Amino acid sequence: MKKDPLFSFIKSLDTGEKRYFKRFAQFHIERDRNKYIRLFELMDAREVYDEKDVKAAFSAGDSFIKNLSFNKNYLFQLIQKSLRNYHNHRSARIRFFEMMIDIAVMTEKGQPEAALTLIRKARKKAAARQLYSLEMDLAVQERKIIRQFSSHETEEELRRIDEYCRSSLHHQLTELDIARQYEQVFLMARNKNAATPALGSMEQEMERLIAGQKKDGNLSFESVAYFHLLKVQSTRLLKEHEASNGHLLALLNHFEAFPDLLKETEYQTRYLNVLNNYFNNCFLLGNKAKCLEVLEKMKTFEPSNEKMKAAFFDNYHFCKMVYHLNAAEYKEAIKLVADIEKGFKKYRSNIPKGRELGFRYNIALSYYMDRQPEQALDWVNSIVADPRQEVREDIQILARIFQIALQYEFGNEYLAGNLIASYRQTLKKHRKPESPEWKIIETLRLVIKQDNRSLLQGLKKDLEKENGWEEFKEWIDRMIGRTR
């Protein structure tokens, strides 16, 4: 189904942004104000967009609905305008663009001194943040104004700005080369998931570029970040997880050395991603102490807005639940469930559906390992019943298999057999015969058909060769140990 851009946009807004838009609309819409707000609220209240349903909410023959396409586009633009106002004090880039508008207005009004004062103020701030492209835009504006309102100092001023522009352009090109080296390694990791002979030369070129920028005294925030990101990717490709962890930690320290940047959404998002990756790496290395340190560090995070509050909730609770599961602290994991359910309700629009399914499966796993299979089945059923089956196919498959296993455990062999029969062909399209998922389904099918639970012994041996699959290993032990 084709997505509706306006619906997707509205669903992405957080509570504060929605509240601000409604107040904003009261002062910026003259005609059909209430209808635009009503359209906004109708879309916001729905989980799935249905244009017929929206049209039915208005009176038949209403001219607003006859021109719905135009009005939806106008509403989209109005929301964009309200968000610019709402976020203007939260984003340095938005403030810079507003200054550019002020500069243009001052120039049009024949106020060159005021315009130049704004330019130099903005350029100084852009340089402090190493925003080279903005510096160039401002310098171009300055050159135009100096030419337009020329004086006896024009020649010297243009020469000075030209030198400045060339220096800024040099920084931009170097940073672009550094970004390109990182992107090549990123694509290698994404497309091949294995190191190629070219990896060594990419790392050498990155180190050469960084050394050159450092020698010039212009080592930028982004260049250092790209360097460590490249090293994280390359060490992962080489299976050097300790080295990868070292670069993730260096990247965290790098972000923390720029507290002003960490107040902005863009950098907070990146910082949380690095924290999450660092936690996962520590988890992979079995370093529980470091995992706890990451969780403590996450608790000190100060979200800048509703979106970042949702991101913090997501990362912190997910990592904490993974930690408790890995430590076999199932009751501690279950204690998180109430807060997670509250978070689902509060931040639903800002939590990816795939992540929510991940939470649900981990909750089911926690209950099952704590010997509460009924509660586990409730959470598994909530995944299976989700209408968006294309989201996180891996979790959807696990949930289907876990559902069947639990029904068998409850003695519902007939239902379990029917579920296997209805799902078996679908699973065959997505999993190979040697996959653990297929082996579980096929073994359970034969166990039910032959009424022979001893067949689970063979499945147990197969799963013991695999990492993970703890819930199914536990399930097999319970089934083997159970007497009829």
N, C-alpha and C positions, 0 to 999 in steps of 0.2 A: 504494500500500500504506500502511495506517495505521501511524504510528510507535508504537513501544512506549515510554512515558515512562521506565520504569526503564532500559531498554537505552540510550536516548539519554543519560540522565543519567550512567550508568556510563561510556559512551564519551567523555563530556566531561571526565572527571577526568584530572588529570595524574598522573605516576608517584608523586610525594610524597603526594598525596591518597589514592591507592589503597593505598599502603603503610601510611599512618596508619590508614585505615579497618580494615584487617585486624587491626592491633594493638588498635584501639578495640573491635572486635567481640568479641575474646577476653574482654574485661572487662564487656561490656554485654549479652551474650546468654546466658541461662541454658539454655534448651531449644533443641535442634536447631542449636546454634552452628555446627557444622561444615557443616551443610546450607545455612545462609545464606551462609557464606563460599564454599561450592562453587557455589551459584547465582550469586553475584557473579562468580566466576572464569569460569564457563561463559559468562556474557554478555560479560564483558570479552574473552574469547578469540575472539569471533565478529565478523566484519565486517558481517554481515546477521543480524537476529534471526529465529529460527525457533522458535516455542514447542514444536512437536512434537519438534524436535531436543533442546531443553532437557529436556523431560519424559522422553525416552528415556534420558537420562544417569542417571536415578534408577531405583530398583527399582520394578517393577510393583506397584501397590497401595500405594505409600508414601503415608502420610497427608499428608506435607509437600507432595506434588504434587497430591493431591486438593484441598488448600486453597491452590493456587498463587497465585490472585488475591490472597488475604489476605496471604500470605507475601511476595509481591512488593511490596505496599503497605507492609508493615512494614519490609522491607529499604530501600525508598525513604526512609522516615522516619529510619531508623537512619543511613543515609549522610548525610542532611541534618544530623543531630545531630553526627556525627563532623566534618563540615566546619565547623560552628560552633566546635567546639573547636579545630580545626586552624588556622582563620583568625582566632581571637579577638585575637591580638597583631598581626595584619597589617592590620586594618581599624578605623579610628576609629569608624565607625558601629556595628560589632559590639560594640566596647568600651562605647559609649554605651548600647546596648540591654541589655547585661549589668548596667551600673550601674543602669538603670531597674528591673531585676529585684531587685537588691540593695536599692534604695530601697523597693520594694513589700514585701519581706520584713521590713525594719527597721520599717516602718509597722505591719504586721500584728502584729509582736512587741511593739508599744508602745514603740518606741525612737525618738521623734520627733527628738531632738537628732542622733542618728546619721544618720537619714534626711535631715534638713535639711543636715547637713554634706556628705553625698554629693551632694545636689541642687545645692548652691552650687558645689561643686567641678566637677561635670559641666557646669553652666550656664556657668561661666567658660570651660571648654574648648570648649563648643559655640559660644560667642560669638567666641572666637579663630578658629574655623574657619568662622564665618559660617553655621552650620547653624541657620537661624532656626526651622524646624519643630521641631527637637529642643529648642531653647530654650523654645518655647511649651509643649511636652509637659512639660518639667521645671517650668516656672512653674505649670502647672495642678496638678501633683503638690504643689508647695510650698503653694499656696493651700489645698488640701484638708487638708494636715497642720496648717497654722496654724489653720484653723477647728476641726479635730478636737481639737487640743490648745491651745485658746485661752488667752491670758493678757492682762494689762493692756496689752501692746504689740500685740495683734492688729490693732486698727484701723489703726495706723500702718503695720504690715507689709503688710496687705492693700492699703492705698492705694499703697504703694511698688511692690508686685508688679503692681498694676493698670496703673500708669504704664509699667512695664517691658514688660508684655504688649502694650499698645497701641503702644509704640515698635517692638517686635519685629514685630507684625502689619503696621505700616506698611512696614517693610523687606521683609517677605514679599510684600506686595501690589505694591510697586514692582518687585521682582525678577520677580514673575509677569508684570507688564505688559511688562517688558523681554524675558522669554523668549517671550511671545506675539508681539512684534514680529519677533523672529528667526524663529519658526516660520512666520509668514505669508510671509516671504521664502523660507524653506526650501521651503515647499509650492509657491510660485510657480516656483522653480527645478526642483522635481521634476516638477510636473504640466504646466507650459507650456514650461520650458526657454527662456524668453524674458522680457525685462523688460516690464512693463505700466505704464500711467500711474500706478498706485497706488504704485509702488516709491519714488518721490521722497518722498511723504508718510509712508511707513513709515520711511524713513531719518531724516526730520525728527523724527518722534515718538520714535524711539530716542535721537537726540541730545538731545532735550528731557528725557527720562527720566534719561539718564546725567548730564546737567548738574545736574538736581535732586538726584540721589543724591550727586553730588560736593559740591554746596553744603552738604548736610546732614552731610558728613564720613563718609558710610556707603557709599562705593563698594565693593561687594563683589567678591570674586574672580569669581563666576559672572556678574555684570553686565558686567564688563570682557570676559570670555570671550564672552558672547553678542553684545556690541557688535562685536567683531572678526569673529566668525563671520558675523554679518549682513553686514558690509562685504565679507567674502570672497565670499559668495553674490551680493551685488548687483553687485560689480565684475566677477564672472564673467559674470553675465547681460548686462552692458553691454560685454563683451569687453575690459575694462580689466585685462589680465593683470599688468601691472607694479604697478598699485595693489593688486590682489589679493595679489600676493606681499608687498607691504609690510605688509598686515594679517596675513598668515600668520606673517611674521617677528615682528611685534609680539605675536602670540599665543604664539609659542614663548618669547619673552622674558618674557611674563607668567607662563607656567607655571614657568619657571626661577627666577622671583623667589620662589616658594613651595616651597623644597626639601623641607619636611616633607610637603606634599601629594604630592610626586612620589615618595614612598616607597610610596604605596598603589596597589593594582592599578587602581582606577577612573581615577585621574589619569595613571598610566603609560600606560594604554590610550589615553586621549585625547591625551596628548602624542605618542605614536608615530604616531597618525593624522594629527596636524598636521604632524609631520616628513615623513611620507609624502606628504601633499598639497603641502607646500612643495617637496619634491624634484620631484614631477610638474610643478608650475608652472614651476620653474627649467628643467626638461627641455623643456617646451613653449616657453619663451622662448629656448631654445638657449644657456642660460648654463651651460656645462660647469664653470666654476670654482665656481659656487655649488652645483652638484650634488655636486662633490667635497667641499665644505665640509659639506654635509648628511651625506654618508657618514662623514666624520670625526666629526661630532657624534653620529651614531648609535653609533659605536664606544665613546663614553664613557657610554652608557646602562647603568644597573645594574638589571637585572630583579629584581623583588621575589620572584618565585616561578616555578615551572615553566611556568605559563601565559604569563607575561611573557617568559620565555626563548624560548618558541616564537614569540611575537609579534615579538621582536627578530630571531630567526633569519629569520623570514618577511620582514619589512620590509627588513632590511639586505641579505640576499642577493638579493632580488628587485630592489631598487633598483640594486644594484651590477651585476647582470647586464644590466639595461636600459641602464645607463650604458655598459658595454663594447660592447653591441650598437650603440648609437647612435654610438659613437666608432669603429666598425668594428674593434674590438679583439677579434676572435673567439677567438683563442687564449686571451686573458685570461678571456673568458667561460667557455670550456671548462674552465679551471683550477678554476672554482668547482663543477663538477659533482660531484666526490667529496664535498665538504662538504655540498652540497645533498642528495645521496643519504643521507648519514649523518643529516642533519636530518629527512628524511622518516621514517626509521625511529624516531628518538628522539622526535619531536614530532607524529607522525601524528595523534593524537587531538585535537590543538589547532591543526591547520592546516586551514582550510576546503578542501573538495575542489576548489572552483573555483580557488583560489589554486594548489593543487598542479598542476592542469592547465595553468595559466598558466606555471608553472615548466617543465613538460615541453615545452610548445610552444616556449618561448624557448631551451631546450637544443637542441631539434631544429633550430631556426633557426640557432643558433650553429654547430652541426656542418655544416649545409649551406653556410653562407656561408664556412666554412673549407675547403670542398671535401672534405667527408667525408660524402657522401650516404648511405652504408650505415648509419652511426651515426644520421644524421638520421631515416632510415626506422624504425629500432628505437624511437626515442622517439615518433615519430608513431603507430606501431602501438600503443604503450602507451596513448595517448589514445583511439584508435578502439576498443580492446578494453575500455575501462572500462565496467562495466555500468550506471552511472548517467548515461545519455545526456541527462537533463534538466538536468544541471549545466553551466553555461557553454556554452550552445548555440553561441555565436559561435566559441569555440575548437574545439568538436566539429566544426563545419562546416569551419573552416579545415584541421583535421587530416585530414578525409576528402578534401578537395580536394588537399592537399599529398601525401597517400598516393598518390592517382591519378597526380599529376604525376611523382612519384618512380618509380613503376612504369613509366611511359612512358619516363622517362629511362634506366632500366635495360634497356630494349628489350622489356619485357613488355607489348606493345601489346594483345594479346588479353585479358590480365588487366585492364589499364587500361580497356579498352572495356567489359568485363563489370561492373567496379566503377562506371563511369559509368551504365550501364543500370540497375543496382540502386539507385543513389542519386539519380538525376535527379529522380524524382517526389517524393521526400522533400524535396530541395532546393527544388523549385518551391513547396512549401507555406510555406517560411520566407524565401525571397529573391525579389525582383522581377526581371523579365528585364533591367532596366538595371543591376542590381547587379554589382559586380566578380566576386563569387563565381559568379553565373550565367554571366557572359561567359566566365570561365575554363573552366568545365565544358563549355559549348556549343562553344567554339572547339576545345577538345581533342577533343571528340566528332567534330567535322567533320574535324580533322586526321587522326584515325585512320581515319575512314570514307573520306575522299578520298585518304588517303596524301599529304597536301599540307602540309608543315611551313611553307610561306610564309604560311599563314593566321595564324601567330603574330605577324606584323608588325602586323596590325590590332589584335590584343589588346595588343601592346606600347604602341601609341599611346593606347589607352583607359586602360591602367594608369598611364601617365605623367601623366595628368591627376589621379590620385588620390594623396593622402598615404599613406605606408606601402606595404604590399604589396612590400617589398624582396625577400623570398624568391622571389616569383613573377616579379618583374622580372628577377632574376638567373637564374632557371630558364629564362625565355624567351630571354635572351641566350645561354645555354649551348646550348639546343636549336637556335636559329637558326645559331649558329656551328659546330654539329656537322655533319660530312659523313656520309653514309650509307655 
